[in-house]
Amino acid sequence: MRVWTYCALSLTAFFTFLSIANEISEAMSGEVERIYLFDRSILNWVSQFRTPALTQMMTDITALASFTVTVVFAFLVFIFLHLARDRFATMHFLLILLGSQFIPRVLKLHFARPRPDVVGRLAMVTDASFPSGHAFNAAALYLTIAFFVARAKKSRRTEALCIGLALILILLIGASRIYLGVHYPSDVFAGYCLGGGWALLVAACFYPRYRARQSRTAH
């Protein structure tokens, strides 16, 4: 049942991403402007709340899904999985990281959406805007770590707590990208859908192996 739930949620997330991507493509070709009107209104509204203290906080939060922090987290998780001799989890995590590094980059090259110019940018960026790599990384990485912790504890309450904390962190990272003016809200939401879908799809692929190994251990 859990595998089917993961698959259903993953497909829903991917379908939502495709819907947003289609809207972006139409907007970039000049066919519709609904998505741009929505994005610009949100960016203008959020910019009203900029303060030096909040900007520093958002800069720190956005770093939690940066390449450097991802590498550090990956190194620590790999050490833990190696010491635990968990081969399946190591492959699971490696797939998540590979997807996080390559999927957003390929899609950015394909869509080539320019970065927002609605409000001043408070961070240096050079690549394309759609989808948000930070949002993808946050969703894929932190949901997977929550999955690992919950699997180790084997408690529904712990699982709910881990997923809840991961979602809060993911939402904060996405909000930081909008606040800093480096992404449209649609970039961030698309990154959430794609990264979350990727995390759920990989988890669905590996979950039967975890269950089978758990059953062998129990006997």
N, C-alpha and C positions, 0 to 999 in steps of 0.2 A: 504493500500500500504506500509506503514511504517513497519507494522508487517512482511509482506512478505519479505521486504528488509532486516530486521534484521535476519530473519530465513535463507535467502539465504546466507548472509555474514557469519553467524554462521556456517552453514554447510560447506561452503568453507574453513573456518578456521580450522574446525575439520578434514576435509579431508586432508588439507595440513599437519596438525600435524601427522596424521596417515601415510602419505607418508614419513615424516622425521623419524618417529619412526621405520618404516619398514627398512629404510636405516641404521639407527643406529643399529638395531638388526642384520642385515646382516654384518655390519662392525665388531660388537663385536664377531660374530661367525667366522670371518675370510674370509667371502665370497667376500666382496668388501672393498675397502679402499678409495673410492672417497671422502666420507664425512670426513674422518680423514685427508686426504691431504688438503682439503679445510679449515677445522678448524685450522690445524696447521699453514698453510700459513698466515691466518688472525691473529692468536695469535702472530706469530713472527713479522709480520708487525706492529701491534699495539704496541708491546713492545719497538719498537725503539723510541717512543715518550714519554716514561716515564720520569718524572721529579718529584722532591719532591713536588713542588707546585701543579702539576696536580694530583699526587697521593692523596694528601690531599683533593683536590676538588672532585675527583672520590669517595673517601671514604665517603665524606659527601653526595654525590648524591645517592650512593647505599643504604645509611641508610633510604632513603625515602620510600623504599619498605621492610624494615626490619620488624620483628615481633613487636618490641616495637612501632615503628612509626605507623604501621597498627592498633595496639590496641588503640593508642591515637586518631588517625583519627576516628576510629570506635566509640569510646566513644563520641567524639564531634558531629559526625553525628547523633548518636542515641539520644543525648540530643536535638538536633535541631528538629529531626523528632517527638520526643515525645512532645515537646512544640507545634509543628505544628499540633499534633493529626492526623498524616498521617500514618494510619495503614498499608496501602498497601505498601507505600515506606519503612516502617520499615521492613516488611517481605521481600521485594525485597532486601534491603541492607543486611539483615541477611543471605539470601541465597548466596549472593555474597561472604560474609566473610566465611561462612562454606565451600564453594567450594574452596576458596583460601587457606584455611588451610588443607583441606583433599585431594583434587585431586592431587596436585603435590607430596605430601608425599607418597600416594599410588603408583603413577607411578614411583617415585624414587626407591621404594622398588622392584617394578616389573623389571625395566630395570637394576638397579644397575650399572649404568655406572660410572666408576672411574672419579675423577676430573682430569682436565688437568695437565700434567707434562711437557708440552712443554716449558713454561717459569716459572720463580719463581712466586709463589702466594704472593700477597700483602695483603691478608686477611685470617683470620682463618675460615676454613670450615671443617665439619666432615661428612656430609651426602653425598649421591650420587649426580651425576651431572645433569642427564637428567630426566625431563625437568627443566629449571631454575625456582625455586620458586619465586625469586625476579621479574623475567619477568612476570610470571603469576599474581602475586599480583599487580604489577604496572598496567598491562593492565586491569585486572578485576576491581580494586578499582578506579583508576582515570578515566576510561571511564564511570563508573557508577556515580561517583560524577559529571562529566561533563553532563551526562544525567539528573541528578536531577536539576542542576543549569539551564540548558537550558529549562527544563520543567517548572520551576518556572517563568522564564522570558518570555517564549512563544514568542521568536523572532528567526527567521532563522539566522540573523546575530550573535546573542548571541550564538546560538547553534554551528555555525561554529567556532566561536572564542573559545568556551569552548573545543570543540573536538580538535581543533588545538593545544591549550595549553596542553591538556592532552596527545596528541600524542608526542609532543616535550619532555615532562617529561618522558613518557614511554620509548622513544628512548634513552634518556640520562641514565636512570637507567640500561637499557640493555647494553649500551655501557660501563658503569662503571664495570659491571660484567666481560666483556671481557678484559677490560684494567687491572683489578686487577688480571687477570689470574686464576679466580676461576670457569669459565665456558667456554665451547666451544661456538663459535657463533651459532652452530646448537641447542645447549641447549636453548639459549636465544630466537632464532626465534621460536622454538617449544613452549616455554613458552608464547610468544606473541600470537601465534595462539590459544593455548588452553585457556589462560586467556581472550583474546578478544572474542573468541567464546562463552565462558561462560557468559561474560557480555552481549553480544548481545542476547543470548538465553533467559536469565532471563528477560531482558528488553522486549523481544517479548512476553513473557508470561504475563507480568504485564501491558503492554501498553494498551490493550483493557479495562482493569479495570480503568485506569487513564482517558481514553477517555469517558467511560460511566459515571464516576463520574463528569467529567467536563460538560458533557451534562446535567446531572440532576441539577447541580449548576446553569447553564446558564438559565434553565427554572424555 
